[in-house]
Amino acid sequence: MISNCNYSWVQVACPRLSIDWGSAFDKPLLTPYELATVLEYVPFLTHSYPMDFYANESLGPWTNNHGLHRVNTSKRSKRDHVTIVASQN
C-alpha cells in the first residue's frame, strides 16, 4: 500500500545501502546526495560522486555533519573544567 503513493525511497541510515541494495526495490532508492540534486538543492557533480555522508569535512549539505547542520557552540555557556592531579605518595 505504501509503494502505491510514492515514487522513490531515500536511504538516510546508511547511504551506501542505496547502492548495494538499490536493485532490490521496485522504486528508485536514492542517497541523500541524489535527493539533493533531484530537488536542485545542489548541482549534480559530473567529475565525482560524493560518498562522504559521515565525513566531518563533507562536500555539501546533504550530509549530517556538514557545517550548516552543526550546533553553534558560541551560544553555549562556558563550562568550568576540573583538573585531576595524581597523588604523589
The 8 nearest C-alpha neighbors of each residue, nearest first, counted from 0:
[[1, 3, 2, 4, 5, 6, 25, 26],
 [2, 0, 3, 4, 5, 6, 8, 7],
 [1, 3, 5, 4, 0, 6, 26, 7],
 [4, 2, 1, 0, 5, 6, 26, 7],
 [5, 3, 2, 1, 6, 0, 7, 26],
 [6, 4, 2, 7, 3, 1, 8, 26],
 [5, 7, 26, 4, 8, 27, 2, 3],
 [8, 6, 27, 26, 5, 28, 9, 29],
 [7, 9, 28, 29, 27, 10, 26, 6],
 [10, 8, 29, 28, 30, 11, 31, 7],
 [9, 11, 14, 30, 12, 17, 29, 13],
 [12, 10, 13, 14, 9, 31, 30, 29],
 [13, 11, 10, 14, 16, 15, 9, 30],
 [12, 14, 15, 11, 16, 10, 17, 52],
 [15, 13, 30, 16, 10, 17, 11, 12],
 [14, 16, 17, 13, 18, 19, 30, 50],
 [17, 15, 19, 14, 18, 20, 13, 10],
 [18, 16, 21, 15, 28, 14, 20, 19],
 [17, 19, 16, 21, 15, 20, 14, 30],
 [18, 20, 16, 17, 21, 15, 22, 23],
 [21, 19, 16, 22, 17, 23, 18, 24],
 [22, 20, 17, 28, 18, 23, 24, 19],
 [21, 23, 24, 20, 25, 19, 18, 28],
 [22, 24, 21, 20, 25, 26, 28, 19],
 [25, 23, 26, 22, 21, 27, 28, 20],
 [24, 26, 23, 27, 22, 2, 28, 21],
 [27, 25, 7, 24, 6, 28, 8, 2],
 [28, 26, 7, 29, 8, 24, 25, 21],
 [29, 27, 8, 21, 17, 9, 7, 26],
 [30, 28, 9, 33, 17, 8, 27, 10],
 [29, 31, 14, 33, 32, 10, 9, 17],
 [32, 30, 34, 33, 61, 35, 11, 29],
 [33, 31, 35, 30, 61, 34, 36, 49],
 [32, 34, 30, 36, 35, 31, 29, 37],
 [35, 33, 37, 31, 36, 32, 38, 29],
 [36, 34, 40, 32, 38, 33, 37, 41],
 [35, 37, 39, 33, 41, 38, 34, 43],
 [38, 36, 34, 39, 35, 33, 40, 43],
 [37, 39, 35, 36, 40, 34, 41, 33],
 [40, 38, 36, 37, 41, 35, 42, 43],
 [39, 41, 35, 38, 36, 42, 37, 34],
 [40, 42, 36, 39, 35, 43, 59, 38],
 [43, 41, 36, 44, 39, 40, 35, 37],
 [42, 44, 36, 45, 41, 33, 39, 37],
 [45, 43, 46, 47, 42, 48, 49, 41],
 [44, 46, 47, 43, 48, 42, 49, 36],
 [45, 47, 44, 48, 43, 49, 42, 50],
 [48, 46, 45, 44, 49, 43, 50, 58],
 [47, 49, 50, 44, 46, 45, 43, 32],
 [50, 48, 51, 47, 58, 32, 52, 44],
 [51, 49, 52, 48, 15, 14, 32, 53],
 [52, 50, 54, 53, 49, 57, 62, 58],
 [51, 53, 62, 54, 50, 63, 57, 14],
 [54, 52, 51, 64, 55, 62, 63, 57],
 [55, 53, 51, 57, 56, 52, 64, 62],
 [54, 56, 64, 57, 53, 65, 66, 51],
 [57, 55, 54, 58, 65, 64, 66, 51],
 [58, 56, 54, 59, 51, 65, 55, 62],
 [57, 59, 56, 51, 49, 60, 65, 62],
 [58, 60, 61, 57, 65, 62, 41, 32],
 [59, 61, 62, 65, 67, 58, 63, 66],
 [62, 60, 32, 31, 59, 35, 63, 52],
 [63, 61, 52, 60, 64, 65, 59, 53],
 [62, 64, 65, 68, 52, 61, 53, 60],
 [65, 63, 55, 62, 53, 68, 66, 54],
 [66, 64, 60, 67, 62, 68, 57, 63],
 [65, 67, 69, 68, 64, 60, 56, 55],
 [68, 66, 65, 69, 60, 64, 70, 63],
 [69, 67, 66, 65, 64, 63, 70, 60],
 [70, 68, 66, 67, 71, 64, 65, 63],
 [69, 71, 72, 68, 67, 66, 73, 74],
 [70, 72, 73, 74, 69, 75, 68, 66],
 [71, 73, 75, 74, 70, 76, 69, 77],
 [74, 72, 75, 71, 76, 70, 77, 69],
 [75, 73, 72, 71, 76, 70, 77, 78],
 [76, 74, 72, 73, 77, 71, 78, 70],
 [75, 77, 78, 74, 73, 72, 79, 71],
 [78, 76, 75, 79, 73, 74, 80, 72],
 [79, 77, 80, 76, 75, 81, 72, 73],
 [78, 80, 81, 77, 76, 82, 75, 83],
 [79, 81, 78, 82, 77, 83, 76, 84],
 [80, 82, 83, 79, 78, 84, 77, 85],
 [83, 81, 84, 80, 79, 85, 86, 78],
 [84, 82, 81, 85, 86, 80, 87, 79],
 [83, 85, 82, 86, 87, 81, 88, 80],
 [86, 84, 87, 83, 88, 82, 81, 80],
 [85, 87, 88, 84, 83, 82, 81, 80],
 [86, 88, 85, 84, 83, 82, 81, 80],
 [87, 86, 85, 84, 83, 82, 81, 80]]
